[in-house]
Amino acid sequence: GENVEQHPSTLSVQEGDSAVIKCTYSDSASNYFPWYKQELGKRPQLIIDIRSNVGEKKDQRIAVTLNKTAKHFSLHITETQPEDSAVYFCAASGGAGKSTFGDGTTLTVKP
Amino acid sequence: GAVVSQHPSRVICKSGTSVKIECRSLDFQATTMFWYRQFPKQSLMLMATSNEGSKATYEQGVEKDKFLINHASLTLSTLTVTSAHPEDSSFYICSAPRHQSNYGYTFGSGTRLTVV
């Protein structure tokens, strides 16, 4: 089955700096890669996603890049703010629809 | 649009009892529902996939007789934790594809189960 690895597990940045989280996946059949933000005790919220026919997608301060050949994708957050502090999960999905999640990255943005 | 309502949000039960968790799609038809379990500070682990009108598919290592899943209609899927034990205490969350063709998902609000 699919295996998703996510790094780093924790990330601390100063407000205004950029944050980058990276994920690799194993199943070349995966074709949908969402990123979720989860605050403590709450449901994961989709923040951005990308499909395998696209190399990069941007939404304001958030961007995702995908390298299908290398089987890795990354989340980029620019101009970080304290409210960006949360746990971020990447995921990979294939034709069956079910997602395999990375282990999560705890992002702390220091004011 | 694409809202999944999950109840209860929190439940405390005694060891040996059963707990039912419901997930309803409010404004769309969910022919498939994914059930996840999340332990503190860990990732979401897929437990099983329920499909309306057929048996659920369980992931390896998940006891199907302990975690009963029923997909009664196109808008309702339930997870029943039977004979609960303290080690079953966790955050349970469901997720449904928004539409079969675009792979977007929407999550329920989650259920915090504590077994005492």
gemmi code that builds the backbone of each chain (N, CA, C; Angstrom):
import gemmi

chains = {
    "A": [
        ("GLY", (0.810, -1.206, 0.000), (0.000, 0.000, 0.000), (0.844, 1.256, 0.000)),
        ("GLU", (0.173, 2.371, 0.067), (0.854, 3.666, 0.039), (1.561, 3.937, 1.369)),
        ("ASN", (2.704, 4.578, 1.274), (3.462, 4.999, 2.452), (3.835, 6.460, 2.275)),
        ("VAL", (3.472, 7.276, 3.226), (3.764, 8.710, 3.136), (4.670, 9.106, 4.296)),
        ("GLU", (5.780, 9.734, 3.970), (6.695, 10.221, 4.991), (6.706, 11.750, 4.975)),
        ("GLN", (6.677, 12.326, 6.161), (6.575, 13.779, 6.282), (7.683, 14.296, 7.182)),
        ("HIS", (8.300, 15.405, 6.746), (9.380, 16.023, 7.518), (9.304, 17.544, 7.413)),
        ("PRO", (9.697, 18.266, 8.447), (10.106, 17.750, 9.760), (8.895, 17.439, 10.635)),
        ("SER", (9.095, 16.841, 11.773), (7.993, 16.568, 12.691), (7.634, 17.824, 13.482)),
        ("THR", (8.611, 18.672, 13.731), (8.346, 19.952, 14.375), (9.115, 21.031, 13.639)),
        ("LEU", (8.513, 22.215, 13.612), (9.126, 23.335, 12.908), (8.770, 24.618, 13.639)),
        ("SER", (9.789, 25.374, 13.982), (9.571, 26.628, 14.673), (10.182, 27.754, 13.843)),
        ("VAL", (9.375, 28.768, 13.552), (9.857, 29.889, 12.744), (9.452, 31.200, 13.404)),
        ("GLN", (10.127, 32.247, 13.019), (9.800, 33.576, 13.511), (8.703, 34.157, 12.620)),
        ("GLU", (7.820, 34.912, 13.222), (6.750, 35.548, 12.461), (7.326, 36.314, 11.272)),
        ("GLY", (6.711, 36.093, 10.109), (7.185, 36.753, 8.897), (8.105, 35.905, 8.051)),
        ("ASP", (8.707, 34.883, 8.672), (9.571, 33.982, 7.906), (8.725, 32.975, 7.131)),
        ("SER", (9.390, 32.209, 6.286), (8.714, 31.164, 5.522), (8.868, 29.822, 6.212)),
        ("ALA", (7.916, 28.936, 5.934), (7.959, 27.572, 6.470), (7.767, 26.595, 5.319)),
        ("VAL", (8.544, 25.533, 5.330), (8.449, 24.519, 4.283), (8.326, 23.145, 4.923)),
        ("ILE", (7.354, 22.392, 4.486), (7.139, 21.024, 4.969), (7.162, 20.101, 3.748)),
        ("LYS", (7.875, 18.997, 3.888), (8.056, 18.106, 2.740), (7.473, 16.720, 3.003)),
        ("CYS", (6.952, 16.135, 1.946), (6.404, 14.774, 2.026), (6.856, 13.962, 0.827)),
        ("THR", (7.080, 12.681, 1.060), (7.352, 11.745, -0.022), (6.301, 10.646, 0.024)),
        ("TYR", (6.026, 10.068, -1.128), (5.057, 8.980, -1.185), (5.645, 7.839, -1.997)),
        ("SER", (5.030, 6.667, -1.881), (5.633, 5.487, -2.505), (4.848, 4.956, -3.704)),
        ("ASP", (3.543, 5.176, -3.713), (2.701, 4.587, -4.753), (2.577, 5.527, -5.953)),
        ("SER", (3.138, 5.128, -7.061), (3.109, 5.976, -8.254), (1.690, 6.170, -8.794)),
        ("ALA", (0.733, 5.352, -8.315), (-0.654, 5.500, -8.756), (-1.379, 6.628, -8.028)),
        ("SER", (-0.812, 7.125, -6.944), (-1.444, 8.245, -6.223), (-1.491, 9.460, -7.123)),
        ("ASN", (-2.627, 10.134, -7.113), (-2.778, 11.259, -8.035), (-3.416, 12.487, -7.418)),
        ("TYR", (-3.607, 12.463, -6.105), (-4.209, 13.625, -5.440), (-3.515, 13.830, -4.109)),
        ("PHE", (-3.077, 15.073, -3.858), (-2.236, 15.334, -2.699), (-2.753, 16.560, -1.947)),
        ("PRO", (-3.546, 16.323, -0.919), (-4.070, 17.444, -0.139), (-3.193, 17.741, 1.072)),
        ("TRP", (-3.300, 18.957, 1.559), (-2.644, 19.367, 2.804), (-3.727, 19.844, 3.769)),
        ("TYR", (-3.610, 19.397, 5.018), (-4.600, 19.743, 6.027), (-3.934, 20.465, 7.195)),
        ("LYS", (-4.680, 21.381, 7.782), (-4.261, 22.071, 9.000), (-5.196, 21.624, 10.107)),
        ("GLN", (-4.636, 21.178, 11.219), (-5.460, 20.716, 12.322), (-5.073, 21.438, 13.603)),
        ("GLU", (-6.027, 22.126, 14.164), (-5.823, 22.755, 15.460), (-6.252, 21.768, 16.536)),
        ("LEU", (-5.757, 21.961, 17.729), (-5.936, 21.008, 18.812), (-7.408, 20.690, 19.048)),
        ("GLY", (-7.761, 19.403, 18.972), (-9.113, 18.959, 19.262), (-10.131, 19.220, 18.172)),
        ("LYS", (-9.652, 19.687, 17.015), (-10.576, 20.007, 15.939), (-10.332, 19.131, 14.717)),
        ("ARG", (-11.237, 19.217, 13.776), (-11.105, 18.418, 12.573), (-10.029, 18.981, 11.661)),
        ("PRO", (-9.420, 18.143, 10.840), (-8.485, 18.666, 9.842), (-9.219, 19.539, 8.834)),
        ("GLN", (-8.597, 20.630, 8.462), (-9.173, 21.538, 7.480), (-8.281, 21.538, 6.245)),
        ("LEU", (-8.899, 21.317, 5.102), (-8.135, 21.356, 3.850), (-7.669, 22.781, 3.583)),
        ("ILE", (-6.372, 22.947, 3.354), (-5.865, 24.286, 3.078), (-5.435, 24.445, 1.621)),
        ("ILE", (-4.995, 23.380, 1.022), (-4.618, 23.424, -0.389), (-4.449, 21.995, -0.874)),
        ("ASP", (-4.635, 21.790, -2.145), (-4.429, 20.455, -2.707), (-3.879, 20.577, -4.118)),
        ("ILE", (-3.332, 19.475, -4.602), (-2.762, 19.479, -5.942), (-2.972, 18.109, -6.554)),
        ("ARG", (-3.193, 18.087, -7.835), (-3.355, 16.823, -8.548), (-2.115, 16.546, -9.388)),
        ("SER", (-2.004, 15.302, -9.794), (-0.753, 14.860, -10.400), (-0.470, 15.488, -11.755)),
        ("ASN", (-1.447, 16.124, -12.349), (-1.200, 16.752, -13.649), (-0.761, 18.213, -13.515)),
        ("VAL", (-0.505, 18.623, -12.270), (-0.090, 20.000, -12.004), (1.201, 19.976, -11.202)),
        ("GLY", (2.132, 20.889, -11.483), (3.393, 20.896, -10.764), (3.413, 21.851, -9.584)),
        ("GLU", (2.579, 22.884, -9.643), (2.600, 23.877, -8.575), (1.239, 24.557, -8.503)),
        ("LYS", (0.874, 24.902, -7.285), (-0.399, 25.604, -7.075), (-0.212, 26.589, -5.942)),
        ("LYS", (-0.779, 27.771, -6.083), (-0.594, 28.800, -5.072), (-1.920, 29.408, -4.684)),
        ("ASP", (-2.068, 29.707, -3.397), (-3.261, 30.369, -2.900), (-2.821, 31.342, -1.823)),
        ("GLN", (-2.670, 32.592, -2.210), (-2.215, 33.665, -1.314), (-0.869, 33.288, -0.708)),
        ("ARG", (-0.771, 33.092, 0.598), (0.525, 32.821, 1.238), (0.913, 31.345, 1.208)),
        ("ILE", (0.055, 30.517, 0.671), (0.300, 29.073, 0.690), (0.530, 28.563, -0.728)),
        ("ALA", (1.507, 27.709, -0.873), (1.778, 27.101, -2.169), (2.165, 25.645, -1.966)),
        ("VAL", (1.880, 24.848, -2.965), (2.278, 23.439, -2.938), (2.967, 23.110, -4.253)),
        ("THR", (4.044, 22.346, -4.166), (4.755, 21.890, -5.359), (4.753, 20.377, -5.379)),
        ("LEU", (4.737, 19.814, -6.564), (4.707, 18.360, -6.726), (5.739, 17.944, -7.759)),
        ("ASN", (6.534, 16.953, -7.392), (7.480, 16.352, -8.315), (7.103, 14.882, -8.434)),
        ("LYS", (6.375, 14.552, -9.498), (5.888, 13.178, -9.656), (7.010, 12.190, -9.887)),
        ("THR", (8.024, 12.624, -10.580), (9.136, 11.724, -10.878), (9.825, 11.285, -9.594)),
        ("ALA", (10.058, 12.249, -8.721), (10.734, 11.959, -7.460), (9.762, 11.526, -6.375)),
        ("LYS", (8.479, 11.615, -6.646), (7.426, 11.263, -5.684), (7.558, 12.074, -4.403)),
        ("HIS", (7.667, 13.378, -4.560), (7.603, 14.204, -3.369), (6.858, 15.495, -3.651)),
        ("PHE", (6.277, 16.020, -2.591), (5.522, 17.269, -2.685), (5.748, 18.067, -1.412)),
        ("SER", (5.629, 19.355, -1.540), (5.986, 20.246, -0.434), (4.948, 21.342, -0.243)),
        ("LEU", (4.824, 21.766, 0.996), (3.955, 22.886, 1.368), (4.846, 24.074, 1.734)),
        ("HIS", (4.532, 25.213, 1.177), (5.292, 26.431, 1.444), (4.333, 27.477, 2.006)),
        ("ILE", (4.676, 28.000, 3.172), (3.893, 29.083, 3.758), (4.811, 30.292, 3.877)),
        ("THR", (4.421, 31.377, 3.252), (5.238, 32.592, 3.321), (4.613, 33.586, 4.299)),
        ("GLU", (5.433, 34.506, 4.771), (4.982, 35.563, 5.689), (4.148, 34.966, 6.831)),
        ("THR", (4.720, 34.002, 7.515), (3.975, 33.275, 8.546), (3.467, 34.208, 9.642)),
        ("GLN", (2.319, 33.798, 10.202), (1.675, 34.557, 11.268), (1.417, 33.614, 12.435)),
        ("PRO", (1.289, 34.132, 13.651), (1.052, 33.250, 14.807), (-0.150, 32.331, 14.615)),
        ("GLU", (-1.169, 32.783, 13.917), (-2.354, 31.948, 13.700), (-2.106, 30.795, 12.728)),
        ("ASP", (-0.934, 30.777, 12.109), (-0.568, 29.623, 11.279), (-0.096, 28.454, 12.144)),
        ("SER", (0.128, 28.694, 13.417), (0.589, 27.642, 14.316), (-0.476, 26.553, 14.412)),
        ("ALA", (-0.093, 25.319, 14.109), (-1.019, 24.176, 14.112), (-0.224, 22.948, 13.702)),
        ("VAL", (-0.928, 21.837, 13.596), (-0.325, 20.630, 13.040), (-0.758, 20.517, 11.585)),
        ("TYR", (0.185, 20.286, 10.710), (-0.090, 20.174, 9.287), (0.147, 18.732, 8.835)),
        ("PHE", (-0.806, 18.206, 8.084), (-0.696, 16.851, 7.552), (-0.724, 16.884, 6.034)),
        ("CYS", (0.156, 16.111, 5.435), (0.045, 15.872, 4.013), (-0.655, 14.529, 3.828)),
        ("ALA", (-1.166, 14.297, 2.650), (-1.814, 13.028, 2.350), (-1.664, 12.717, 0.875)),
        ("ALA", (-1.757, 11.441, 0.565), (-1.708, 10.990, -0.827), (-2.897, 10.066, -1.068)),
        ("SER", (-3.562, 10.272, -2.188), (-4.744, 9.479, -2.513), (-4.647, 8.944, -3.926)),
        ("GLY", (-5.252, 7.769, -4.129), (-5.267, 7.170, -5.456), (-6.677, 6.977, -5.957)),
        ("GLY", (-6.826, 6.067, -6.886), (-8.133, 5.882, -7.495), (-9.192, 5.366, -6.547)),
        ("ALA", (-8.785, 4.644, -5.500), (-9.769, 4.100, -4.558), (-10.344, 5.175, -3.665)),
        ("GLY", (-9.714, 6.334, -3.628), (-10.258, 7.452, -2.874), (-9.711, 7.589, -1.470)),
        ("LYS", (-9.257, 6.534, -0.854), (-8.811, 6.663, 0.528), (-7.442, 7.330, 0.580)),
        ("SER", (-7.257, 8.092, 1.640), (-6.018, 8.859, 1.802), (-5.094, 8.209, 2.805)),
        ("THR", (-3.807, 8.270, 2.525), (-2.785, 7.892, 3.486), (-2.145, 9.178, 3.963)),
        ("PHE", (-2.105, 9.374, 5.282), (-1.610, 10.612, 5.844), (-0.158, 10.499, 6.283)),
        ("GLY", (0.542, 11.613, 6.204), (1.848, 11.700, 6.827), (1.679, 11.807, 8.338)),
        ("ASP", (2.775, 11.765, 9.067), (2.719, 11.767, 10.524), (2.470, 13.145, 11.118)),
        ("GLY", (2.490, 14.173, 10.298), (2.186, 15.508, 10.793), (3.416, 16.320, 11.139)),
        ("THR", (3.277, 17.635, 11.012), (4.323, 18.584, 11.386), (3.703, 19.626, 12.296)),
        ("THR", (4.265, 19.767, 13.477), (3.786, 20.790, 14.402), (4.538, 22.079, 14.107)),
        ("LEU", (3.805, 23.051, 13.574), (4.404, 24.340, 13.229), (4.112, 25.349, 14.334)),
        ("THR", (5.162, 25.987, 14.805), (5.025, 27.047, 15.796), (5.592, 28.327, 15.200)),
        ("VAL", (4.772, 29.357, 15.167), (5.209, 30.649, 14.657), (5.335, 31.597, 15.853)),
        ("LYS", (6.554, 32.027, 16.103), (6.813, 32.871, 17.269), (6.618, 34.335, 16.911)),
        ("PRO", (5.844, 35.046, 17.729), (5.602, 36.470, 17.433), (6.831, 37.319, 17.703)),
    ],
    "B": [
        ("GLY", (-21.043, 24.289, 1.154), (-21.599, 22.971, 0.863), (-20.678, 21.867, 1.308)),
        ("ALA", (-21.092, 20.619, 1.116), (-20.319, 19.429, 1.461), (-19.996, 19.382, 2.947)),
        ("VAL", (-21.028, 19.316, 3.772), (-20.844, 19.269, 5.220), (-21.136, 17.866, 5.728)),
        ("VAL", (-20.256, 17.389, 6.606), (-20.483, 16.127, 7.299), (-20.682, 16.433, 8.773)),
        ("SER", (-21.810, 16.025, 9.300), (-22.139, 16.249, 10.700), (-21.832, 14.985, 11.485)),
        ("GLN", (-21.026, 15.091, 12.524), (-20.622, 13.927, 13.315), (-21.064, 14.115, 14.758)),
        ("HIS", (-21.665, 13.044, 15.306), (-22.154, 13.073, 16.688), (-21.904, 11.729, 17.374)),
        ("PRO", (-21.644, 11.718, 18.681), (-21.466, 12.909, 19.509), (-20.063, 13.488, 19.347)),
        ("SER", (-19.840, 14.671, 19.853), (-18.507, 15.270, 19.781), (-17.614, 14.718, 20.893)),
        ("ARG", (-18.228, 14.424, 22.017), (-17.483, 13.837, 23.127), (-18.353, 12.784, 23.796)),
        ("VAL", (-17.747, 11.706, 24.202), (-18.485, 10.681, 24.937), (-17.555, 9.988, 25.920)),
        ("ILE", (-18.078, 9.771, 27.113), (-17.366, 9.009, 28.140), (-18.207, 7.785, 28.434)),
        ("CYS", (-17.596, 6.622, 28.374), (-18.361, 5.407, 28.637), (-17.568, 4.492, 29.556)),
        ("LYS", (-18.259, 3.548, 30.148), (-17.614, 2.580, 31.029), (-17.069, 1.410, 30.217)),
        ("SER", (-16.026, 0.809, 30.722), (-15.462, -0.374, 30.073), (-16.521, -1.436, 29.901)),
        ("GLY", (-16.531, -2.044, 28.731), (-17.470, -3.116, 28.466), (-18.740, -2.681, 27.763)),
        ("THR", (-18.974, -1.392, 27.727), (-20.175, -0.903, 27.051), (-19.860, -0.569, 25.594)),
        ("SER", (-20.911, -0.283, 24.844), (-20.749, 0.034, 23.425), (-21.109, 1.490, 23.168)),
        ("VAL", (-20.473, 2.052, 22.187), (-20.705, 3.448, 21.824), (-20.921, 3.548, 20.324)),
        ("LYS", (-21.937, 4.305, 19.925), (-22.212, 4.495, 18.502), (-21.894, 5.928, 18.107)),
        ("ILE", (-21.181, 6.055, 17.013), (-20.830, 7.356, 16.465), (-21.484, 7.484, 15.086)),
        ("GLU", (-22.133, 8.612, 14.852), (-22.832, 8.814, 13.593), (-22.188, 9.909, 12.759)),
        ("CYS", (-22.173, 9.670, 11.468), (-21.743, 10.710, 10.528), (-22.800, 10.841, 9.439)),
        ("ARG", (-23.271, 12.049, 9.274), (-24.298, 12.328, 8.270), (-23.796, 13.368, 7.274)),
        ("SER", (-24.004, 13.080, 6.014), (-23.712, 14.095, 4.998), (-24.979, 14.941, 4.846)),
        ("LEU", (-24.836, 16.236, 5.034), (-26.014, 17.096, 5.125), (-26.510, 17.611, 3.786)),
        ("ASP", (-25.632, 17.840, 2.861), (-26.066, 18.475, 1.614), (-25.525, 17.755, 0.380)),
        ("PHE", (-25.119, 16.516, 0.591), (-24.676, 15.721, -0.545), (-24.832, 14.250, -0.175)),
        ("GLN", (-24.744, 13.399, -1.163), (-24.875, 11.975, -0.921), (-23.487, 11.350, -0.799)),
        ("ALA", (-23.274, 10.683, 0.315), (-21.978, 10.072, 0.569), (-22.097, 8.561, 0.397)),
        ("THR", (-21.750, 8.087, -0.766), (-21.801, 6.639, -0.986), (-20.641, 5.942, -0.292)),
        ("THR", (-19.618, 6.703, 0.039), (-18.451, 6.168, 0.733), (-18.138, 7.043, 1.934)),
        ("MET", (-17.736, 6.412, 3.029), (-17.297, 7.144, 4.223), (-16.048, 6.455, 4.759)),
        ("PHE", (-15.029, 7.262, 5.027), (-13.800, 6.738, 5.607), (-13.805, 7.031, 7.107)),
        ("TRP", (-13.413, 6.035, 7.896), (-13.340, 6.204, 9.340), (-11.883, 6.153, 9.789)),
        ("TYR", (-11.483, 7.201, 10.529), (-10.115, 7.313, 10.996), (-10.089, 7.333, 12.524)),
        ("ARG", (-8.943, 6.946, 13.049), (-8.698, 7.060, 14.477), (-7.409, 7.862, 14.640)),
        ("GLN", (-7.419, 8.749, 15.604), (-6.240, 9.578, 15.829), (-5.922, 9.596, 17.315)),
        ("PHE", (-4.767, 9.026, 17.684), (-4.307, 9.080, 19.057), (-3.604, 10.418, 19.274)),
        ("PRO", (-3.492, 10.856, 20.529), (-2.897, 12.166, 20.814), (-1.533, 12.342, 20.159)),
        ("LYS", (-1.374, 13.452, 19.510), (-0.116, 13.835, 18.857), (0.312, 12.842, 17.788)),
        ("GLN", (-0.640, 12.139, 17.210), (-0.315, 11.218, 16.131), (-1.156, 11.538, 14.899)),
        ("SER", (-0.854, 10.835, 13.839), (-1.552, 11.087, 12.587), (-2.899, 10.369, 12.552)),
        ("LEU", (-3.630, 10.602, 11.492), (-4.906, 9.914, 11.300), (-4.639, 8.565, 10.646)),
        ("MET", (-5.155, 7.533, 11.283), (-4.967, 6.193, 10.763), (-6.306, 5.677, 10.251)),
        ("LEU", (-6.335, 5.272, 9.004), (-7.568, 4.768, 8.421), (-7.930, 3.434, 9.063)),
        ("MET", (-9.163, 3.345, 9.549), (-9.633, 2.102, 10.151), (-10.400, 1.256, 9.141)),
        ("ALA", (-11.323, 1.928, 8.448), (-12.192, 1.187, 7.546), (-12.881, 2.130, 6.585)),
        ("THR", (-13.400, 1.544, 5.540), (-14.149, 2.287, 4.533), (-15.545, 1.690, 4.462)),
        ("SER", (-16.551, 2.519, 4.634), (-17.926, 2.022, 4.525), (-18.502, 2.436, 3.179)),
        ("ASN", (-19.289, 1.548, 2.616), (-19.930, 1.792, 1.339), (-21.407, 1.504, 1.463)),
        ("GLU", (-22.206, 2.421, 1.011), (-23.647, 2.236, 1.090), (-24.074, 0.997, 0.320)),
        ("GLY", (-24.763, 0.115, 1.003), (-25.295, -1.072, 0.354), (-24.371, -2.271, 0.315)),
        ("SER", (-23.194, -2.155, 0.910), (-22.281, -3.296, 0.929), (-21.490, -3.317, 2.233)),
        ("LYS", (-20.741, -4.371, 2.428), (-19.977, -4.506, 3.665), (-18.801, -3.530, 3.691)),
        ("ALA", (-18.446, -3.150, 4.898), (-17.306, -2.249, 5.051), (-16.002, -2.987, 4.786)),
        ("THR", (-15.020, -2.240, 4.364), (-13.673, -2.774, 4.148), (-12.784, -2.300, 5.281)),
        ("TYR", (-12.167, -3.245, 5.992), (-11.355, -2.899, 7.149), (-9.869, -2.940, 6.804)),
        ("GLU", (-9.122, -2.031, 7.392), (-7.675, -2.032, 7.207), (-7.056, -3.138, 8.059)),
        ("GLN", (-5.883, -3.516, 7.670), (-5.190, -4.590, 8.382), (-5.004, -4.226, 9.841)),
        ("GLY", (-5.310, -5.172, 10.717), (-5.126, -4.948, 12.144), (-6.340, -4.371, 12.844)),
        ("VAL", (-7.375, -4.006, 12.120), (-8.585, -3.455, 12.735), (-9.607, -4.573, 12.883)),
        ("GLU", (-10.082, -4.776, 14.109), (-11.021, -5.866, 14.378), (-12.424, -5.484, 13.924)),
        ("LYS", (-12.921, -6.159, 12.927), (-14.241, -5.808, 12.396), (-15.370, -6.172, 13.348)),
        ("ASP", (-15.139, -7.138, 14.243), (-16.190, -7.476, 15.202), (-16.232, -6.485, 16.359)),
        ("LYS", (-15.177, -5.736, 16.519), (-15.135, -4.756, 17.601), (-15.607, -3.389, 17.102)),
        ("PHE", (-15.230, -3.060, 15.891), (-15.611, -1.774, 15.302), (-16.622, -2.050, 14.183)),
        ("LEU", (-17.906, -1.985, 14.564), (-18.962, -2.308, 13.622), (-19.327, -1.071, 12.815)),
        ("ILE", (-19.293, -1.216, 11.513), (-19.605, -0.101, 10.637), (-20.822, -0.434, 9.798)),
        ("ASN", (-21.734, 0.516, 9.749), (-22.952, 0.356, 8.968), (-23.187, 1.603, 8.143)),
        ("HIS", (-23.443, 1.400, 6.882), (-23.723, 2.537, 5.985), (-25.167, 2.392, 5.536)),
        ("ALA", (-26.058, 2.867, 6.400), (-27.483, 2.576, 6.262), (-28.128, 3.257, 5.059)),
        ("SER", (-27.611, 4.421, 4.702), (-28.235, 5.157, 3.599), (-27.172, 6.010, 2.922)),
        ("LEU", (-27.563, 6.740, 1.930), (-26.615, 7.585, 1.203), (-26.169, 8.792, 2.011)),
        ("THR", (-26.774, 8.991, 3.191), (-26.396, 10.138, 4.007), (-25.976, 9.761, 5.414)),
        ("LEU", (-25.930, 8.482, 5.749), (-25.631, 8.092, 7.125), (-24.697, 6.903, 7.183)),
        ("SER", (-23.611, 7.074, 7.941), (-22.703, 5.980, 8.247), (-22.469, 5.989, 9.753)),
        ("THR", (-22.434, 4.806, 10.362), (-22.216, 4.738, 11.799), (-21.063, 3.790, 12.125)),
        ("LEU", (-20.366, 4.143, 13.205), (-19.295, 3.307, 13.748), (-19.675, 2.981, 15.177)),
        ("THR", (-19.761, 1.705, 15.506), (-20.060, 1.285, 16.866), (-18.836, 0.599, 17.450)),
        ("VAL", (-18.346, 1.154, 18.548), (-17.233, 0.538, 19.271), (-17.857, -0.383, 20.308)),
        ("THR", (-17.693, -1.676, 20.122), (-18.328, -2.636, 21.021), (-17.368, -3.045, 22.133)),
        ("SER", (-17.940, -3.340, 23.295), (-17.153, -3.774, 24.448), (-15.897, -2.903, 24.591)),
        ("ALA", (-16.134, -1.631, 24.737), (-15.029, -0.668, 24.746), (-14.096, -0.886, 25.936)),
        ("HIS", (-12.827, -0.643, 25.699), (-11.803, -0.717, 26.739), (-11.018, 0.593, 26.757)),
        ("PRO", (-10.317, 0.881, 27.849), (-9.574, 2.145, 27.924), (-8.639, 2.383, 26.734)),
        ("GLU", (-8.084, 1.320, 26.178), (-7.170, 1.508, 25.043), (-7.893, 1.943, 23.764)),
        ("ASP", (-9.224, 1.880, 23.790), (-9.998, 2.365, 22.641), (-10.211, 3.875, 22.711)),
        ("SER", (-9.821, 4.473, 23.829), (-9.962, 5.923, 23.975), (-9.140, 6.609, 22.885)),
        ("SER", (-9.802, 7.464, 22.125), (-9.132, 8.091, 20.984), (-10.056, 9.134, 20.370)),
        ("PHE", (-9.557, 9.771, 19.336), (-10.351, 10.719, 18.561), (-10.745, 9.995, 17.279)),
        ("TYR", (-12.039, 9.822, 17.067), (-12.535, 9.130, 15.880), (-13.137, 10.166, 14.938)),
        ("ILE", (-12.791, 10.064, 13.681), (-13.245, 11.078, 12.729), (-13.588, 10.420, 11.401)),
        ("CYS", (-14.663, 10.898, 10.810), (-15.084, 10.357, 9.527), (-14.779, 11.360, 8.415)),
        ("SER", (-14.725, 10.853, 7.222), (-14.435, 11.703, 6.071), (-15.153, 11.136, 4.857)),
        ("ALA", (-15.738, 12.017, 4.073), (-16.438, 11.573, 2.868), (-15.931, 12.325, 1.655)),
        ("PRO", (-15.848, 11.633, 0.543), (-15.502, 12.337, -0.694), (-16.626, 13.304, -1.038)),
        ("ARG", (-16.249, 14.510, -1.426), (-17.283, 15.496, -1.769), (-18.016, 15.062, -3.030)),
        ("HIS", (-17.266, 14.452, -3.913), (-17.853, 13.999, -5.162), (-16.973, 12.893, -5.685)),
        ("GLN", (-17.537, 11.897, -6.271), (-16.758, 10.739, -6.692), (-15.683, 11.081, -7.701)),
        ("SER", (-15.836, 12.200, -8.375), (-14.936, 12.449, -9.499), (-13.810, 13.422, -9.227)),
        ("ASN", (-13.777, 14.080, -8.075), (-12.729, 15.085, -7.907), (-11.855, 14.868, -6.684)),
        ("TYR", (-12.052, 13.820, -5.963), (-11.209, 13.434, -4.833), (-11.139, 14.427, -3.701)),
        ("GLY", (-11.928, 15.468, -3.673), (-11.942, 16.336, -2.507), (-12.657, 15.638, -1.369)),
        ("TYR", (-12.220, 15.890, -0.164), (-12.827, 15.248, 0.997), (-13.307, 16.279, 1.992)),
        ("THR", (-14.327, 15.891, 2.761), (-14.754, 16.723, 3.862), (-14.814, 15.878, 5.122)),
        ("PHE", (-14.322, 16.438, 6.229), (-14.248, 15.702, 7.480), (-15.404, 16.058, 8.406)),
        ("GLY", (-15.818, 15.079, 9.203), (-16.702, 15.365, 10.311), (-15.916, 16.087, 11.391)),
        ("SER", (-16.602, 16.532, 12.430), (-15.950, 17.316, 13.485), (-15.224, 16.441, 14.499)),
        ("GLY", (-15.382, 15.126, 14.385), (-14.649, 14.229, 15.267), (-15.399, 13.902, 16.551)),
        ("THR", (-15.078, 12.744, 17.113), (-15.647, 12.303, 18.384), (-14.512, 11.915, 19.316)),
        ("ARG", (-14.478, 12.580, 20.462), (-13.467, 12.244, 21.479), (-14.067, 11.191, 22.388)),
        ("LEU", (-13.583, 9.957, 22.288), (-14.082, 8.853, 23.109), (-13.131, 8.608, 24.266)),
        ("THR", (-13.692, 8.606, 25.463), (-12.920, 8.260, 26.663), (-13.604, 7.081, 27.336)),
        ("VAL", (-12.871, 6.010, 27.508), (-13.403, 4.811, 28.150), (-12.784, 4.706, 29.540)),
        ("VAL", (-13.646, 4.670, 30.546), (-13.131, 4.655, 31.925), (-13.415, 3.322, 32.616)),
    ],
}
model = gemmi.Model(1)
for chain_id, residues in chains.items():
    chain = gemmi.Chain(chain_id)
    for i, (resn, *xyz) in enumerate(residues, 1):
        res = gemmi.Residue()
        res.name, res.seqid = resn, gemmi.SeqId(i, " ")
        for name, pos in zip(("N", "CA", "C"), xyz):
            atom = gemmi.Atom()
            atom.name, atom.element = name, gemmi.Element(name[0])
            atom.pos, atom.b_iso = gemmi.Position(*pos), 0.0
            res.add_atom(atom)
        chain.add_residue(res)
    model.add_chain(chain)
structure = gemmi.Structure()
structure.add_model(model)
structure.setup_entities()
